[in-house]
Amino acid sequence: MVELQQLRVQEVVDSMVKSLERENIWKTQGLMFWCRASCCEDSQAFTQQVHQCIECCPVPLAQVQALVTSELEKFQDHLARCTMHCNDKAKDSIDAGSKELQVKQQLDGCVTKCVDDHMHLIPTMTKKMKEAVLSIGK
């Protein structure tokens, strides 16, 4: 059951990341390449100026990637803390003498609730990331 919940989260997060890449990140990556190409168009520029210009171009993409990574790490950490709480409750129940089947059902229910609660956070997290990507790309 826990594996099923893990797969559920993974599928939704993968879909969200792919959508974010297609709709937002690839545009930022394309702008980086256009920026680098435009750096080379100035025939009056010195080599050092061209190199400095080229080095500045990937900054927005790096910011976008860092933001997405940070948001996903926060989400993952929060979900992990919730499931660790479920594991702790299950261990406490075993120590208190509860039957294994009862503890497994309790654990499965707790993990399912964690996943359900966190699935509701994904649209807000996605919106926040898309807005941030758009503001970085400006």
N, CA, C and O atoms as CSV, one atom per row, in Angstrom:
chain,resi,resn,atom,element,x,y,z
A,1,MET,N,N,0.824,-1.203,0.000
A,1,MET,CA,C,0.000,0.000,0.000
A,1,MET,C,C,0.859,1.255,0.000
A,1,MET,O,O,0.564,2.214,-0.714
A,2,VAL,N,N,1.931,1.252,0.806
A,2,VAL,CA,C,2.814,2.414,0.876
A,2,VAL,C,C,3.457,2.659,-0.489
A,2,VAL,O,O,3.600,3.804,-0.919
A,3,GLU,N,N,3.846,1.565,-1.171
A,3,GLU,CA,C,4.464,1.690,-2.491
A,3,GLU,C,C,3.490,2.312,-3.489
A,3,GLU,O,O,3.881,3.109,-4.342
A,4,LEU,N,N,2.226,1.938,-3.371
A,4,LEU,CA,C,1.192,2.493,-4.247
A,4,LEU,C,C,1.067,4.002,-4.034
A,4,LEU,O,O,0.929,4.755,-4.998
A,5,GLN,N,N,1.115,4.439,-2.791
A,5,GLN,CA,C,1.024,5.869,-2.484
A,5,GLN,C,C,2.252,6.608,-3.021
A,5,GLN,O,O,2.147,7.720,-3.537
A,6,GLN,N,N,3.411,5.972,-2.889
A,6,GLN,CA,C,4.644,6.571,-3.402
A,6,GLN,C,C,4.550,6.742,-4.918
A,6,GLN,O,O,4.934,7.781,-5.454
A,7,LEU,N,N,4.046,5.737,-5.596
A,7,LEU,CA,C,3.874,5.798,-7.044
A,7,LEU,C,C,2.886,6.894,-7.425
A,7,LEU,O,O,3.091,7.607,-8.407
A,8,ARG,N,N,1.827,7.026,-6.655
A,8,ARG,CA,C,0.819,8.067,-6.893
A,8,ARG,C,C,1.448,9.454,-6.875
A,8,ARG,O,O,1.218,10.261,-7.775
A,9,VAL,N,N,2.244,9.725,-5.841
A,9,VAL,CA,C,2.906,11.027,-5.721
A,9,VAL,C,C,3.888,11.213,-6.866
A,9,VAL,O,O,3.932,12.277,-7.484
A,10,GLN,N,N,4.675,10.183,-7.152
A,10,GLN,CA,C,5.699,10.278,-8.192
A,10,GLN,C,C,5.086,10.621,-9.546
A,10,GLN,O,O,5.617,11.461,-10.274
A,11,GLU,N,N,3.980,9.981,-9.885
A,11,GLU,CA,C,3.329,10.237,-11.172
A,11,GLU,C,C,2.838,11.678,-11.270
A,11,GLU,O,O,3.011,12.322,-12.305
A,12,VAL,N,N,2.234,12.183,-10.213
A,12,VAL,CA,C,1.708,13.549,-10.240
A,12,VAL,C,C,2.847,14.564,-10.292
A,12,VAL,O,O,2.776,15.538,-11.043
A,13,VAL,N,N,3.889,14.344,-9.506
A,13,VAL,CA,C,5.026,15.271,-9.501
A,13,VAL,C,C,5.740,15.230,-10.850
A,13,VAL,O,O,6.111,16.279,-11.378
A,14,ASP,N,N,5.940,14.042,-11.417
A,14,ASP,CA,C,6.577,13.933,-12.737
A,14,ASP,C,C,5.774,14.684,-13.791
A,14,ASP,O,O,6.340,15.396,-14.620
A,15,SER,N,N,4.470,14.526,-13.759
A,15,SER,CA,C,3.598,15.216,-14.709
A,15,SER,C,C,3.701,16.728,-14.540
A,15,SER,O,O,3.751,17.468,-15.522
A,16,MET,N,N,3.731,17.180,-13.292
A,16,MET,CA,C,3.841,18.614,-13.013
A,16,MET,C,C,5.163,19.163,-13.528
A,16,MET,O,O,5.197,20.235,-14.132
A,17,VAL,N,N,6.252,18.439,-13.295
A,17,VAL,CA,C,7.573,18.898,-13.735
A,17,VAL,C,C,7.639,18.934,-15.260
A,17,VAL,O,O,8.171,19.886,-15.831
A,18,LYS,N,N,7.106,17.912,-15.924
A,18,LYS,CA,C,7.108,17.892,-17.394
A,18,LYS,C,C,6.315,19.066,-17.951
A,18,LYS,O,O,6.734,19.703,-18.917
A,19,SER,N,N,5.182,19.346,-17.347
A,19,SER,CA,C,4.368,20.482,-17.774
A,19,SER,C,C,5.120,21.793,-17.572
A,19,SER,O,O,5.119,22.660,-18.446
A,20,LEU,N,N,5.749,21.928,-16.435
A,20,LEU,CA,C,6.528,23.131,-16.132
A,20,LEU,C,C,7.673,23.295,-17.128
A,20,LEU,O,O,7.952,24.402,-17.589
A,21,GLU,N,N,8.326,22.198,-17.453
A,21,GLU,CA,C,9.412,22.252,-18.436
A,21,GLU,C,C,8.890,22.713,-19.789
A,21,GLU,O,O,9.433,23.642,-20.388
A,22,ARG,N,N,7.829,22.056,-20.269
A,22,ARG,CA,C,7.288,22.378,-21.596
A,22,ARG,C,C,6.785,23.815,-21.678
A,22,ARG,O,O,7.069,24.529,-22.640
A,23,GLU,N,N,6.040,24.228,-20.667
A,23,GLU,CA,C,5.371,25.521,-20.728
A,23,GLU,C,C,6.243,26.690,-20.301
A,23,GLU,O,O,5.986,27.823,-20.708
A,24,ASN,N,N,7.265,26.447,-19.494
A,24,ASN,CA,C,8.016,27.569,-18.937
A,24,ASN,C,C,9.527,27.439,-19.066
A,24,ASN,O,O,10.182,28.355,-19.562
A,25,ILE,N,N,10.080,26.338,-18.636
A,25,ILE,CA,C,11.537,26.227,-18.548
A,25,ILE,C,C,12.178,26.202,-19.926
A,25,ILE,O,O,13.223,26.821,-20.127
A,26,TRP,N,N,11.575,25.502,-20.879
A,26,TRP,CA,C,12.163,25.461,-22.216
A,26,TRP,C,C,12.223,26.849,-22.841
A,26,TRP,O,O,13.158,27.155,-23.581
A,27,LYS,N,N,11.234,27.689,-22.551
A,27,LYS,CA,C,11.269,29.068,-23.062
A,27,LYS,C,C,12.466,29.810,-22.482
A,27,LYS,O,O,13.163,30.533,-23.195
A,28,THR,N,N,12.699,29.628,-21.192
A,28,THR,CA,C,13.843,30.269,-20.541
A,28,THR,C,C,15.143,29.746,-21.136
A,28,THR,O,O,16.090,30.507,-21.333
A,29,GLN,N,N,15.187,28.463,-21.419
A,29,GLN,CA,C,16.384,27.879,-22.022
A,29,GLN,C,C,16.586,28.428,-23.437
A,29,GLN,O,O,17.713,28.719,-23.837
A,30,GLY,N,N,15.511,28.566,-24.179
A,30,GLY,CA,C,15.604,29.144,-25.519
A,30,GLY,C,C,16.105,30.577,-25.477
A,30,GLY,O,O,16.925,30.980,-26.301
A,31,LEU,N,N,15.606,31.348,-24.510
A,31,LEU,CA,C,16.066,32.734,-24.358
A,31,LEU,C,C,17.557,32.790,-24.042
A,31,LEU,O,O,18.254,33.705,-24.479
A,32,MET,N,N,18.041,31.815,-23.285
A,32,MET,CA,C,19.466,31.769,-22.965
A,32,MET,C,C,20.279,31.598,-24.247
A,32,MET,O,O,21.300,32.264,-24.420
A,33,PHE,N,N,19.846,30.721,-25.141
A,33,PHE,CA,C,20.584,30.512,-26.386
A,33,PHE,C,C,20.523,31.747,-27.285
A,33,PHE,O,O,21.515,32.106,-27.920
A,34,TRP,N,N,19.355,32.395,-27.336
A,34,TRP,CA,C,19.241,33.629,-28.118
A,34,TRP,C,C,20.145,34.707,-27.532
A,34,TRP,O,O,20.795,35.449,-28.269
A,35,CYS,N,N,20.184,34.789,-26.227
A,35,CYS,CA,C,21.043,35.761,-25.548
A,35,CYS,C,C,22.496,35.534,-25.932
A,35,CYS,O,O,23.206,36.480,-26.273
A,36,ARG,N,N,22.941,34.287,-25.879
A,36,ARG,CA,C,24.330,33.975,-26.221
A,36,ARG,C,C,24.631,34.303,-27.677
A,36,ARG,O,O,25.704,34.813,-28.000
A,37,ALA,N,N,23.681,34.008,-28.545
A,37,ALA,CA,C,23.890,34.319,-29.962
A,37,ALA,C,C,23.983,35.824,-30.173
A,37,ALA,O,O,24.808,36.296,-30.956
A,38,SER,N,N,23.137,36.577,-29.474
A,38,SER,CA,C,23.164,38.035,-29.650
A,38,SER,C,C,24.448,38.643,-29.109
A,38,SER,O,O,24.879,39.696,-29.581
A,39,CYS,N,N,25.067,37.996,-28.125
A,39,CYS,CA,C,26.352,38.482,-27.607
A,39,CYS,C,C,27.417,38.468,-28.702
A,39,CYS,O,O,28.318,39.307,-28.717
A,40,CYS,N,N,27.304,37.522,-29.598
A,40,CYS,CA,C,28.310,37.352,-30.652
A,40,CYS,C,C,28.044,38.240,-31.866
A,40,CYS,O,O,28.872,38.303,-32.775
A,41,GLU,N,N,26.910,38.920,-31.894
A,41,GLU,CA,C,26.555,39.737,-33.052
A,41,GLU,C,C,27.216,41.107,-33.049
A,41,GLU,O,O,27.283,41.756,-34.093
A,42,ASP,N,N,27.703,41.556,-31.907
A,42,ASP,CA,C,28.325,42.881,-31.804
A,42,ASP,C,C,29.753,42.806,-32.343
A,42,ASP,O,O,30.665,42.335,-31.663
A,43,SER,N,N,29.926,43.274,-33.562
A,43,SER,CA,C,31.249,43.197,-34.202
A,43,SER,C,C,32.236,44.190,-33.599
A,43,SER,O,O,33.438,44.088,-33.847
A,44,GLN,N,N,31.754,45.143,-32.816
A,44,GLN,CA,C,32.622,46.138,-32.187
A,44,GLN,C,C,33.120,45.686,-30.806
A,44,GLN,O,O,34.013,46.313,-30.234
A,45,ALA,N,N,32.554,44.619,-30.280
A,45,ALA,CA,C,32.883,44.181,-28.920
A,45,ALA,C,C,34.225,43.455,-28.887
A,45,ALA,O,O,34.622,42.788,-29.842
A,46,PHE,N,N,34.897,43.607,-27.772
A,46,PHE,CA,C,36.138,42.872,-27.556
A,46,PHE,C,C,35.789,41.452,-27.100
A,46,PHE,O,O,34.685,41.190,-26.622
A,47,THR,N,N,36.739,40.560,-27.258
A,47,THR,CA,C,36.527,39.163,-26.885
A,47,THR,C,C,36.084,39.035,-25.435
A,47,THR,O,O,35.175,38.264,-25.128
A,48,GLN,N,N,36.715,39.782,-24.548
A,48,GLN,CA,C,36.368,39.711,-23.126
A,48,GLN,C,C,34.920,40.149,-22.895
A,48,GLN,O,O,34.209,39.552,-22.086
A,49,GLN,N,N,34.488,41.185,-23.602
A,49,GLN,CA,C,33.105,41.655,-23.466
A,49,GLN,C,C,32.115,40.587,-23.939
A,49,GLN,O,O,31.078,40.359,-23.316
A,50,VAL,N,N,32.460,39.944,-25.046
A,50,VAL,CA,C,31.592,38.889,-25.574
A,50,VAL,C,C,31.496,37.740,-24.565
A,50,VAL,O,O,30.410,37.221,-24.305
A,51,HIS,N,N,32.641,37.350,-24.003
A,51,HIS,CA,C,32.642,36.263,-23.020
A,51,HIS,C,C,31.844,36.638,-21.769
A,51,HIS,O,O,31.121,35.803,-21.225
A,52,GLN,N,N,31.966,37.879,-21.310
A,52,GLN,CA,C,31.192,38.320,-20.141
A,52,GLN,C,C,29.695,38.285,-20.443
A,52,GLN,O,O,28.885,37.864,-19.618
A,53,CYS,N,N,29.357,38.738,-21.640
A,53,CYS,CA,C,27.951,38.721,-22.061
A,53,CYS,C,C,27.425,37.282,-22.076
A,53,CYS,O,O,26.343,37.004,-21.560
A,54,ILE,N,N,28.196,36.381,-22.669
A,54,ILE,CA,C,27.794,34.973,-22.770
A,54,ILE,C,C,27.635,34.347,-21.385
A,54,ILE,O,O,26.725,33.549,-21.162
A,55,GLU,N,N,28.519,34.709,-20.459
A,55,GLU,CA,C,28.459,34.146,-19.109
A,55,GLU,C,C,27.217,34.599,-18.338
A,55,GLU,O,O,26.750,33.894,-17.443
A,56,CYS,N,N,26.688,35.761,-18.680
A,56,CYS,CA,C,25.490,36.265,-17.985
A,56,CYS,C,C,24.204,35.593,-18.475
A,56,CYS,O,O,23.205,35.563,-17.757
A,57,CYS,N,N,24.231,35.067,-19.670
A,57,CYS,CA,C,23.008,34.525,-20.275
A,57,CYS,C,C,22.374,33.352,-19.524
A,57,CYS,O,O,21.147,33.295,-19.448
A,58,PRO,N,N,23.143,32.418,-18.967
A,58,PRO,CA,C,22.490,31.291,-18.287
A,58,PRO,C,C,21.984,31.596,-16.875
A,58,PRO,O,O,21.389,30.728,-16.237
A,59,VAL,N,N,22.208,32.804,-16.385
A,59,VAL,CA,C,21.809,33.131,-15.009
A,59,VAL,C,C,20.308,32.921,-14.776
A,59,VAL,O,O,19.945,32.282,-13.788
A,60,PRO,N,N,19.422,33.427,-15.638
A,60,PRO,CA,C,17.988,33.194,-15.382
A,60,PRO,C,C,17.618,31.708,-15.369
A,60,PRO,O,O,16.812,31.276,-14.545
A,61,LEU,N,N,18.202,30.929,-16.275
A,61,LEU,CA,C,17.908,29.496,-16.305
A,61,LEU,C,C,18.386,28.824,-15.021
A,61,LEU,O,O,17.687,27.974,-14.469
A,62,ALA,N,N,19.554,29.194,-14.551
A,62,ALA,CA,C,20.078,28.630,-13.298
A,62,ALA,C,C,19.173,29.002,-12.124
A,62,ALA,O,O,18.948,28.189,-11.227
A,63,GLN,N,N,18.655,30.231,-12.130
A,63,GLN,CA,C,17.738,30.655,-11.068
A,63,GLN,C,C,16.451,29.829,-11.104
A,63,GLN,O,O,15.941,29.412,-10.064
A,64,VAL,N,N,15.937,29.600,-12.304
A,64,VAL,CA,C,14.717,28.806,-12.467
A,64,VAL,C,C,14.953,27.377,-11.976
A,64,VAL,O,O,14.141,26.827,-11.233
A,65,GLN,N,N,16.065,26.787,-12.394
A,65,GLN,CA,C,16.365,25.413,-11.980
A,65,GLN,C,C,16.539,25.320,-10.464
A,65,GLN,O,O,16.080,24.361,-9.844
A,66,ALA,N,N,17.191,26.300,-9.875
A,66,ALA,CA,C,17.384,26.310,-8.419
A,66,ALA,C,C,16.043,26.441,-7.697
A,66,ALA,O,O,15.811,25.784,-6.683
A,67,LEU,N,N,15.172,27.286,-8.221
A,67,LEU,CA,C,13.855,27.474,-7.614
A,67,LEU,C,C,13.041,26.182,-7.659
A,67,LEU,O,O,12.456,25.779,-6.654
A,68,VAL,N,N,13.007,25.542,-8.816
A,68,VAL,CA,C,12.243,24.301,-8.963
A,68,VAL,C,C,12.813,23.222,-8.038
A,68,VAL,O,O,12.063,22.518,-7.362
A,69,THR,N,N,14.124,23.100,-8.016
A,69,THR,CA,C,14.770,22.117,-7.143
A,69,THR,C,C,14.433,22.384,-5.684
A,69,THR,O,O,14.113,21.457,-4.941
A,70,SER,N,N,14.502,23.633,-5.275
A,70,SER,CA,C,14.211,24.005,-3.891
A,70,SER,C,C,12.765,23.677,-3.513
A,70,SER,O,O,12.512,23.115,-2.448
A,71,GLU,N,N,11.830,24.025,-4.377
A,71,GLU,CA,C,10.411,23.755,-4.095
A,71,GLU,C,C,10.142,22.255,-4.009
A,71,GLU,O,O,9.411,21.800,-3.130
A,72,LEU,N,N,10.733,21.492,-4.921
A,72,LEU,CA,C,10.528,20.043,-4.899
A,72,LEU,C,C,11.161,19.412,-3.660
A,72,LEU,O,O,10.599,18.485,-3.077
A,73,GLU,N,N,12.323,19.911,-3.263
A,73,GLU,CA,C,12.969,19.401,-2.048
A,73,GLU,C,C,12.132,19.700,-0.811
A,73,GLU,O,O,11.996,18.851,0.070
A,74,LYS,N,N,11.566,20.913,-0.744
A,74,LYS,CA,C,10.707,21.261,0.397
A,74,LYS,C,C,9.484,20.342,0.453
A,74,LYS,O,O,9.108,19.849,1.516
A,75,PHE,N,N,8.877,20.125,-0.704
A,75,PHE,CA,C,7.710,19.246,-0.788
A,75,PHE,C,C,8.079,17.834,-0.333
A,75,PHE,O,O,7.372,17.224,0.469
A,76,GLN,N,N,9.187,17.328,-0.852
A,76,GLN,CA,C,9.633,15.978,-0.513
A,76,GLN,C,C,9.962,15.860,0.979
A,76,GLN,O,O,9.603,14.869,1.616
A,77,ASP,N,N,10.634,16.855,1.531
A,77,ASP,CA,C,10.978,16.835,2.955
A,77,ASP,C,C,9.725,16.847,3.830
A,77,ASP,O,O,9.640,16.127,4.825
A,78,HIS,N,N,8.765,17.669,3.447
A,78,HIS,CA,C,7.519,17.771,4.213
A,78,HIS,C,C,6.767,16.443,4.187
A,78,HIS,O,O,6.263,15.986,5.213
A,79,LEU,N,N,6.695,15.831,3.014
A,79,LEU,CA,C,6.023,14.538,2.882
A,79,LEU,C,C,6.773,13.455,3.667
A,79,LEU,O,O,6.153,12.600,4.299
A,80,ALA,N,N,8.093,13.496,3.623
A,80,ALA,CA,C,8.901,12.512,4.365
A,80,ALA,C,C,8.678,12.647,5.871
A,80,ALA,O,O,8.592,11.644,6.580
A,81,ARG,N,N,8.585,13.889,6.360
A,81,ARG,CA,C,8.324,14.095,7.790
A,81,ARG,C,C,6.965,13.516,8.181
A,81,ARG,O,O,6.815,12.918,9.246
A,82,CYS,N,N,5.988,13.704,7.309
A,82,CYS,CA,C,4.648,13.184,7.585
A,82,CYS,C,C,4.676,11.657,7.640
A,82,CYS,O,O,4.099,11.060,8.549
A,83,THR,N,N,5.335,11.029,6.687
A,83,THR,CA,C,5.377,9.567,6.684
A,83,THR,C,C,6.228,9.026,7.836
A,83,THR,O,O,5.953,7.941,8.349
A,84,MET,N,N,7.252,9.768,8.245
A,84,MET,CA,C,8.046,9.354,9.412
A,84,MET,C,C,7.177,9.368,10.671
A,84,MET,O,O,7.304,8.501,11.536
A,85,HIS,N,N,6.299,10.359,10.760
A,85,HIS,CA,C,5.355,10.425,11.878
A,85,HIS,C,C,4.464,9.172,11.876
A,85,HIS,O,O,4.181,8.595,12.925
A,86,CYS,N,N,4.034,8.770,10.684
A,86,CYS,CA,C,3.219,7.549,10.574
A,86,CYS,C,C,4.003,6.331,11.052
A,86,CYS,O,O,3.471,5.486,11.773
A,87,ASN,N,N,5.267,6.244,10.648
A,87,ASN,CA,C,6.108,5.121,11.080
A,87,ASN,C,C,6.285,5.118,12.594
A,87,ASN,O,O,6.240,4.067,13.232
A,88,ASP,N,N,6.485,6.302,13.159
A,88,ASP,CA,C,6.639,6.402,14.615
A,88,ASP,C,C,5.375,5.930,15.336
A,88,ASP,O,O,5.446,5.213,16.334
A,89,LYS,N,N,4.215,6.347,14.811
A,89,LYS,CA,C,2.954,5.922,15.416
A,89,LYS,C,C,2.790,4.406,15.325
A,89,LYS,O,O,2.304,3.769,16.259
A,90,ALA,N,N,3.199,3.834,14.194
A,90,ALA,CA,C,3.095,2.384,14.021
A,90,ALA,C,C,4.013,1.660,15.009
A,90,ALA,O,O,3.616,0.662,15.610
A,91,LYS,N,N,5.231,2.160,15.175
A,91,LYS,CA,C,6.167,1.547,16.129
A,91,LYS,C,C,5.620,1.639,17.553
A,91,LYS,O,O,5.721,0.690,18.330
A,92,ASP,N,N,5.043,2.788,17.882
A,92,ASP,CA,C,4.449,2.954,19.213
A,92,ASP,C,C,3.305,1.962,19.427
A,92,ASP,O,O,3.145,1.411,20.516
A,93,SER,N,N,2.516,1.743,18.380
A,93,SER,CA,C,1.398,0.796,18.484
A,93,SER,C,C,1.900,-0.628,18.687
A,93,SER,O,O,1.320,-1.393,19.457
A,94,ILE,N,N,2.980,-0.982,17.993
A,94,ILE,CA,C,3.561,-2.320,18.164
A,94,ILE,C,C,4.072,-2.476,19.590
A,94,ILE,O,O,3.844,-3.498,20.237
A,95,ASP,N,N,4.770,-1.439,20.072
A,95,ASP,CA,C,5.293,-1.472,21.444
A,95,ASP,C,C,4.167,-1.590,22.475
A,95,ASP,O,O,4.346,-2.180,23.541
A,96,ALA,N,N,3.010,-1.023,22.142
A,96,ALA,CA,C,1.870,-1.064,23.065
A,96,ALA,C,C,1.109,-2.389,22.971
A,96,ALA,O,O,0.139,-2.612,23.695
A,97,GLY,N,N,1.563,-3.263,22.069
A,97,GLY,CA,C,0.960,-4.584,21.987
A,97,GLY,C,C,-0.115,-4.757,20.935
A,97,GLY,O,O,-0.815,-5.770,20.937
A,98,SER,N,N,-0.267,-3.798,20.036
A,98,SER,CA,C,-1.274,-3.935,18.979
A,98,SER,C,C,-0.882,-5.063,18.023
A,98,SER,O,O,0.296,-5.383,17.869
A,99,LYS,N,N,-1.872,-5.648,17.397
A,99,LYS,CA,C,-1.637,-6.735,16.448
A,99,LYS,C,C,-1.044,-6.176,15.149
A,99,LYS,O,O,-1.311,-5.040,14.757
A,100,GLU,N,N,-0.231,-7.012,14.498
A,100,GLU,CA,C,0.490,-6.587,13.295
A,100,GLU,C,C,-0.453,-6.103,12.194
A,100,GLU,O,O,-0.197,-5.070,11.574
A,101,LEU,N,N,-1.524,-6.826,11.948
A,101,LEU,CA,C,-2.480,-6.437,10.908
A,101,LEU,C,C,-3.094,-5.080,11.221
A,101,LEU,O,O,-3.253,-4.243,10.333
A,102,GLN,N,N,-3.435,-4.869,12.476
A,102,GLN,CA,C,-4.023,-3.591,12.897
A,102,GLN,C,C,-3.016,-2.455,12.697
A,102,GLN,O,O,-3.384,-1.373,12.237
A,103,VAL,N,N,-1.760,-2.695,13.036
A,103,VAL,CA,C,-0.713,-1.675,12.879
A,103,VAL,C,C,-0.493,-1.381,11.402
A,103,VAL,O,O,-0.329,-0.223,11.016
A,104,LYS,N,N,-0.489,-2.428,10.571
A,104,LYS,CA,C,-0.301,-2.226,9.126
A,104,LYS,C,C,-1.434,-1.387,8.553
A,104,LYS,O,O,-1.197,-0.485,7.750
A,105,GLN,N,N,-2.653,-1.678,8.959
A,105,GLN,CA,C,-3.799,-0.899,8.484
A,105,GLN,C,C,-3.698,0.553,8.949
A,105,GLN,O,O,-4.000,1.477,8.193
A,106,GLN,N,N,-3.275,0.744,10.187
A,106,GLN,CA,C,-3.094,2.096,10.726
A,106,GLN,C,C,-2.021,2.835,9.928
A,106,GLN,O,O,-2.198,3.999,9.567
A,107,LEU,N,N,-0.912,2.154,9.656
A,107,LEU,CA,C,0.181,2.761,8.892
A,107,LEU,C,C,-0.275,3.123,7.484
A,107,LEU,O,O,-0.016,4.227,7.004
A,108,ASP,N,N,-0.955,2.187,6.825
A,108,ASP,CA,C,-1.448,2.448,5.469
A,108,ASP,C,C,-2.401,3.638,5.441
A,108,ASP,O,O,-2.313,4.487,4.554
A,109,GLY,N,N,-3.304,3.697,6.405
A,109,GLY,CA,C,-4.249,4.816,6.470
A,109,GLY,C,C,-3.553,6.141,6.713
A,109,GLY,O,O,-3.906,7.156,6.112
A,110,CYS,N,N,-2.568,6.129,7.592
A,110,CYS,CA,C,-1.825,7.351,7.910
A,110,CYS,C,C,-1.039,7.840,6.691
A,110,CYS,O,O,-1.058,9.029,6.371
A,111,VAL,N,N,-0.350,6.916,6.015
A,111,VAL,CA,C,0.436,7.284,4.827
A,111,VAL,C,C,-0.485,7.785,3.719
A,111,VAL,O,O,-0.162,8.754,3.033
A,112,THR,N,N,-1.619,7.134,3.543
A,112,THR,CA,C,-2.583,7.581,2.531
A,112,THR,C,C,-3.050,8.999,2.832
A,112,THR,O,O,-3.179,9.816,1.920
A,113,LYS,N,N,-3.304,9.297,4.102
A,113,LYS,CA,C,-3.714,10.656,4.479
A,113,LYS,C,C,-2.595,11.652,4.188
A,113,LYS,O,O,-2.858,12.746,3.688
A,114,CYS,N,N,-1.361,11.289,4.494
A,114,CYS,CA,C,-0.221,12.169,4.186
A,114,CYS,C,C,-0.184,12.484,2.693
A,114,CYS,O,O,-0.054,13.640,2.290
A,115,VAL,N,N,-0.301,11.443,1.892
A,115,VAL,CA,C,-0.244,11.622,0.438
A,115,VAL,C,C,-1.410,12.477,-0.034
A,115,VAL,O,O,-1.222,13.399,-0.827
A,116,ASP,N,N,-2.611,12.180,0.448
A,116,ASP,CA,C,-3.780,12.977,0.057
A,116,ASP,C,C,-3.580,14.449,0.412
A,116,ASP,O,O,-3.842,15.332,-0.406
A,117,ASP,N,N,-3.117,14.706,1.625
A,117,ASP,CA,C,-2.892,16.087,2.060
A,117,ASP,C,C,-1.859,16.783,1.178
A,117,ASP,O,O,-2.018,17.955,0.839
A,118,HIS,N,N,-0.816,16.072,0.813
A,118,HIS,CA,C,0.248,16.682,0.015
A,118,HIS,C,C,-0.133,16.811,-1.459
A,118,HIS,O,O,0.355,17.706,-2.149
A,119,MET,N,N,-0.988,15.936,-1.936
A,119,MET,CA,C,-1.460,16.053,-3.326
A,119,MET,C,C,-2.221,17.368,-3.506
A,119,MET,O,O,-2.178,17.979,-4.574
A,120,HIS,N,N,-2.909,17.790,-2.462
A,120,HIS,CA,C,-3.658,19.047,-2.536
A,120,HIS,C,C,-2.722,20.252,-2.602
A,120,HIS,O,O,-3.134,21.328,-3.038
A,121,LEU,N,N,-1.483,20.090,-2.180
A,121,LEU,CA,C,-0.513,21.189,-2.207
A,121,LEU,C,C,0.128,21.371,-3.583
A,121,LEU,O,O,0.666,22.439,-3.876
A,122,ILE,N,N,0.076,20.349,-4.419
A,122,ILE,CA,C,0.784,20.390,-5.701
A,122,ILE,C,C,0.283,21.505,-6.620
A,122,ILE,O,O,1.117,22.198,-7.202
A,123,PRO,N,N,-1.026,21.724,-6.788
A,123,PRO,CA,C,-1.453,22.827,-7.663
A,123,PRO,C,C,-0.942,24.196,-7.195
A,123,PRO,O,O,-0.543,25.022,-8.016
A,124,THR,N,N,-0.954,24.433,-5.890
A,124,THR,CA,C,-0.454,25.706,-5.357
A,124,THR,C,C,1.045,25.824,-5.588
A,124,THR,O,O,1.538,26.886,-5.970
A,125,MET,N,N,1.763,24.741,-5.357
A,125,MET,CA,C,3.207,24.735,-5.581
A,125,MET,C,C,3.511,24.969,-7.064
A,125,MET,O,O,4.437,25.708,-7.398
A,126,THR,N,N,2.743,24.350,-7.941
A,126,THR,CA,C,2.933,24.520,-9.383
A,126,THR,C,C,2.700,25.967,-9.787
A,126,THR,O,O,3.488,26.545,-10.535
A,127,LYS,N,N,1.615,26.551,-9.289
A,127,LYS,CA,C,1.302,27.947,-9.608
A,127,LYS,C,C,2.423,28.863,-9.128
A,127,LYS,O,O,2.846,29.765,-9.851
A,128,LYS,N,N,2.897,28.631,-7.920
A,128,LYS,CA,C,3.979,29.444,-7.358
A,128,LYS,C,C,5.234,29.346,-8.225
A,128,LYS,O,O,5.885,30.355,-8.499
A,129,MET,N,N,5.569,28.130,-8.653
A,129,MET,CA,C,6.765,27.955,-9.483
A,129,MET,C,C,6.592,28.615,-10.848
A,129,MET,O,O,7.519,29.253,-11.347
A,130,LYS,N,N,5.419,28.468,-11.455
A,130,LYS,CA,C,5.185,29.087,-12.765
A,130,LYS,C,C,5.281,30.604,-12.675
A,130,LYS,O,O,5.875,31.242,-13.544
A,131,GLU,N,N,4.702,31.183,-11.631
A,131,GLU,CA,C,4.779,32.638,-11.452
A,131,GLU,C,C,6.222,33.078,-11.246
A,131,GLU,O,O,6.645,34.096,-11.793
A,132,ALA,N,N,6.970,32.329,-10.472
A,132,ALA,CA,C,8.375,32.668,-10.231
A,132,ALA,C,C,9.191,32.543,-11.509
A,132,ALA,O,O,10.045,33.386,-11.785
A,133,VAL,N,N,8.936,31.501,-12.289
A,133,VAL,CA,C,9.653,31.315,-13.551
A,133,VAL,C,C,9.364,32.481,-14.487
A,133,VAL,O,O,10.268,32.994,-15.147
A,134,LEU,N,N,8.110,32.893,-14.544
A,134,LEU,CA,C,7.751,34.023,-15.409
A,134,LEU,C,C,8.422,35.308,-14.949
A,134,LEU,O,O,8.867,36.101,-15.778
A,135,SER,N,N,8.501,35.525,-13.647
A,135,SER,CA,C,9.130,36.755,-13.149
A,135,SER,C,C,10.639,36.728,-13.373
A,135,SER,O,O,11.241,37.776,-13.609
A,136,ILE,N,N,11.258,35.558,-13.303
A,136,ILE,CA,C,12.696,35.449,-13.563
A,136,ILE,C,C,12.980,35.680,-15.041
A,136,ILE,O,O,13.985,36.295,-15.397
A,137,GLY,N,N,12.093,35.186,-15.899
A,137,GLY,CA,C,12.298,35.304,-17.342
A,137,GLY,C,C,12.148,36.708,-17.887
A,137,GLY,O,O,12.503,36.967,-19.037
A,138,LYS,N,N,11.627,37.617,-17.079
A,138,LYS,CA,C,11.413,38.996,-17.562
A,138,LYS,C,C,12.692,39.788,-17.545
A,138,LYS,O,O,12.696,40.962,-17.916
